[in-house]
Amino acid sequence: MKKILFILFAFCFSFLNTAYASFPVTNSSPQSEVTVDDMNASTLTSAASGTIFKFGPFIVGLLFGLIGVGLVYIFTDDKDSRRSAWYGLGTWLILFLVLVSAAG
């Protein structure tokens, strides 16, 4: 009975307690602006090689393995997408080998 009363009291008290900031709070609009031009949000460009890393084909290669790489080859002719799918498959293989070696 005491626990129930304590929980009820703590629950009610938590909603009645208000906290105020000890510093002045002002409403102001942001002074800076971010603009993205000629860059897709899902790609990264390597400055050294000029290749583009694409997250979509990487995730397909990572989640579906060799079948995912095959799907990327079927649905796109982009060399960078195919390379990203192979990176996903390579990551899948490395994770698989690490997990198998850790388990045994």
Secondary structure, 3 states (H helix, E strand, C coil): CHHHHHHHHHHHHHHHCCCCCCCCCCCCCCCCCCCCCCCCCCEEECCCCCCEEEHHHHHHHHHHCHHHHHHHHHHCCCHHHHHHHHHHHHHHHHHHHHHHHHHC
